[in-house]
């Protein structure tokens, strides 16, 4: 699978209702224990990146650095987004498989 496959998986997850986007929504979902994976845009601000890395690490949630803020926003039919959370196990596993086949690094 390539990056198109990853984007397709994220798009499918969005249409199925398993995506939260934006800092506040992601933090809220993490606090409720719903998040299975966090995707952070590669061009997110350093402060955002640090805060999300800490959030994901403290909660034991896999963190993937992928795409750009504009890519993620377009995929979700929203303005640019720095952070996206996947709330379904199967979609998060599918994204991991797609990313690993594409040679991406996944932080845990």
C-alpha positions as CSV (number, residue, x, y, z in Angstrom):
1,X,0.0,0.0,0.0
2,X,1.2,3.5,-0.6
3,X,0.3,6.9,0.8
4,X,-2.9,6.9,-1.3
5,X,-3.9,3.8,0.7
6,X,-3.3,5.5,4.0
7,X,-5.4,8.5,2.8
8,X,-8.1,6.2,1.7
9,X,-8.2,4.4,5.1
10,X,-8.4,7.8,6.9
11,X,-11.2,8.9,4.5
12,X,-13.1,5.6,5.1
13,X,-12.7,6.0,8.9
14,X,-14.1,9.6,8.6
15,X,-17.1,8.5,6.6
16,X,-17.8,5.7,9.1
17,X,-17.7,8.2,12.0
18,X,-14.4,7.0,13.6
19,X,-12.4,10.3,13.3
20,X,-12.0,13.2,15.6
21,X,-10.0,16.2,14.4
22,X,-8.5,19.3,15.9
23,X,-6.6,19.7,19.2
24,X,-9.6,20.1,21.5
25,X,-11.7,17.2,20.0
26,X,-8.7,14.8,20.1
27,X,-7.8,15.7,23.7
28,X,-11.4,15.2,24.7
29,X,-11.6,11.8,23.0
30,X,-8.3,10.7,24.6
31,X,-9.6,11.7,28.0
32,X,-12.7,9.5,27.4
33,X,-10.5,6.6,26.3
34,X,-11.9,6.4,22.8
35,X,-8.7,7.0,20.8
36,X,-6.9,4.1,19.2
37,X,-4.4,6.1,17.1
38,X,-3.3,9.7,16.7
39,X,-2.1,11.1,13.4
40,X,0.0,14.3,13.5
41,X,0.7,16.4,10.4
42,X,4.3,16.5,9.5
43,X,4.2,20.3,9.3
44,X,2.5,20.8,12.7
45,X,4.0,23.5,14.9
46,X,6.8,22.4,17.2
47,X,4.7,23.2,20.3
48,X,1.7,21.2,19.0
49,X,4.0,18.3,18.1
50,X,5.5,18.2,21.6
51,X,2.1,18.5,23.3
52,X,0.6,15.7,21.2
53,X,3.7,13.5,21.6
54,X,3.3,13.8,25.4
55,X,-0.5,13.2,25.2
56,X,0.0,10.1,23.1
57,X,2.9,8.8,25.3
58,X,1.0,9.3,28.6
59,X,-2.1,7.6,27.2
60,X,-0.1,4.8,25.5
61,X,-1.6,5.6,22.1
62,X,0.3,5.0,18.9
63,X,1.3,8.3,17.2
64,X,1.9,8.6,13.5
65,X,3.5,11.6,11.8
66,X,1.8,11.8,8.3
67,X,1.0,14.2,5.6
68,X,0.5,17.9,6.0
69,X,-2.1,20.0,7.8
70,X,-3.6,20.9,4.4
71,X,-3.8,17.2,3.4
72,X,-5.5,16.1,6.6
73,X,-7.9,19.0,6.4
74,X,-8.8,18.3,2.8
75,X,-9.3,14.6,3.5
76,X,-11.8,15.5,6.3
77,X,-13.5,18.3,4.3
78,X,-12.4,20.8,6.9
79,X,-9.9,23.6,7.2
80,X,-6.3,22.5,7.8
81,X,-5.8,20.1,10.7
82,X,-2.7,19.4,12.7
83,X,-4.0,16.4,14.6
84,X,-6.5,13.6,13.8
85,X,-7.6,10.8,16.1
86,X,-8.9,7.4,14.9
87,X,-11.4,5.9,17.3
88,X,-11.8,2.4,15.8
89,X,-9.4,-0.6,16.3
90,X,-9.9,-2.0,12.8
91,X,-9.2,1.3,11.0
92,X,-6.2,2.0,13.2
93,X,-4.8,-1.4,12.4
94,X,-5.5,-0.9,8.7
95,X,-3.7,2.4,8.7
96,X,-0.7,0.9,10.5
97,X,-0.4,-1.9,7.9
98,X,-0.7,0.6,5.1
99,X,2.0,2.8,6.6
100,X,4.4,0.0,7.4
101,X,4.1,-1.3,3.8
102,X,4.9,2.3,2.7
103,X,8.0,2.3,5.0
104,X,6.6,4.9,7.4
105,X,7.8,5.1,11.0
106,X,5.2,4.6,13.7
107,X,6.0,5.9,17.2
108,X,4.5,4.0,20.2
